[in-house]
Amino acid sequence: MRQDLTIKSKPASPKPSIVRCASCDGFGWFEDDFGGESAYCDWCAGVGYVYHRDGRDSAIPKADYEAVAEELEGLEQKRLRELGYQGAAKKPWQQQIRKDTQLGRNPYADGDT
């Protein structure tokens, strides 16, 4: 009696998702707190995001940049919003970090124009 021999192939991996790089948290680079030197992240090659497929992360190849540019832009806008960016630059006297400093004073508040 002949048995039907079929080769079962492993199903193709789904399209990789793009996630924030765990190493640099989406910044794409590191800065030395003491020396001030900066360097691109080795995990994401300076992009800030990586492909995630089958439980593994890998850098996005340069050849794929054009195809994923729109998705990367959306992810970056989301990350910036999480950091508090609202889409417009604030004048120095509107920035919370400059409150109670000389730059935190509105030069136009005294009538100077």
C-alpha positions as CSV (number, residue, x, y, z in Angstrom):
1,M,0.0,0.0,0.0
2,R,1.4,3.3,-1.0
3,Q,1.4,6.2,1.4
4,D,0.9,9.7,0.1
5,L,4.1,11.6,0.9
6,T,3.5,15.3,1.2
7,I,5.9,17.8,2.4
8,K,4.5,20.2,4.8
9,S,6.1,23.6,4.6
10,K,6.2,26.1,7.3
11,P,3.7,28.9,6.7
12,A,5.3,32.2,5.6
13,S,5.9,34.7,8.4
14,P,3.5,37.5,8.4
15,K,4.5,40.9,7.3
16,P,6.8,42.3,10.0
17,S,5.4,45.0,12.2
18,I,7.4,48.2,12.9
19,V,8.1,48.9,16.6
20,R,10.1,51.4,18.6
21,C,13.7,50.3,19.1
22,A,14.1,48.9,22.6
23,S,17.7,49.9,22.8
24,C,17.4,53.7,22.1
25,D,13.6,54.1,22.8
26,G,13.0,55.6,19.4
27,F,15.7,58.3,19.5
28,G,18.0,56.6,17.0
29,W,21.2,57.6,18.9
30,F,22.8,57.8,22.3
31,E,24.6,60.7,23.9
32,D,27.3,60.3,26.6
33,D,26.1,62.2,29.7
34,F,29.7,63.0,30.7
35,G,31.6,63.5,27.4
36,G,28.7,64.8,25.3
37,E,29.7,62.4,22.4
38,S,26.8,60.9,20.5
39,A,26.6,57.8,18.3
40,Y,23.9,56.1,16.3
41,C,22.1,53.1,17.8
42,D,23.5,49.8,16.6
43,W,20.2,48.0,16.8
44,C,18.1,50.3,14.6
45,A,21.0,51.9,12.6
46,G,19.8,55.3,13.7
47,V,16.2,55.0,12.5
48,G,14.6,54.6,16.0
49,Y,12.4,51.8,14.8
50,V,12.9,48.2,13.9
51,Y,11.0,45.3,12.2
52,H,9.5,42.9,14.7
53,R,8.7,39.4,13.4
54,D,8.5,36.0,15.0
55,G,9.5,37.5,18.4
56,R,12.7,39.0,17.0
57,D,13.7,42.6,16.1
58,S,15.9,43.5,13.2
59,A,17.0,46.8,11.7
60,I,15.0,48.1,8.8
61,P,17.0,47.8,5.6
62,K,17.7,51.0,3.7
63,A,16.0,49.5,0.6
64,D,12.7,49.4,2.6
65,Y,12.8,53.0,3.8
66,E,10.7,54.4,0.9
67,A,8.0,51.6,1.4
68,V,7.7,52.2,5.2
69,A,8.3,56.0,5.3
70,E,4.7,56.9,5.9
71,E,4.4,54.4,8.7
72,L,7.6,55.6,10.3
73,E,6.5,59.2,10.1
74,G,3.2,58.3,11.9
75,L,5.1,56.4,14.6
76,E,7.5,59.3,15.1
77,Q,4.7,61.8,15.4
78,K,3.0,59.6,18.1
79,R,6.3,59.3,20.0
80,L,6.8,63.1,19.9
81,R,3.3,63.6,21.2
82,E,4.0,61.2,24.1
83,L,7.0,63.5,25.0
84,G,4.7,66.5,25.0
85,Y,5.3,68.0,21.6
86,Q,2.2,69.7,20.3
87,G,3.3,70.6,16.8
88,A,4.4,74.1,17.3
89,A,7.4,75.8,18.8
90,K,6.9,77.6,22.1
91,K,8.5,80.9,22.8
92,P,11.1,80.8,25.7
93,W,8.8,82.4,28.2
94,Q,6.1,79.8,27.4
95,Q,8.4,76.9,28.2
96,Q,7.9,75.3,31.6
97,I,11.6,74.6,32.1
98,R,12.4,78.3,31.8
99,K,9.9,79.5,34.4
100,D,11.5,81.7,37.0
101,T,14.6,82.3,34.9
102,Q,15.6,85.4,32.9
103,L,14.6,83.7,29.6
104,G,11.2,82.9,31.2
105,R,10.3,86.5,31.3
106,N,8.0,87.7,28.5
107,P,9.9,90.7,27.0
108,Y,6.6,92.1,25.6
109,A,4.7,92.0,28.8
110,D,6.1,95.3,30.0
111,G,4.9,97.1,26.9
112,D,8.2,96.7,25.0
113,T,7.7,95.8,21.4
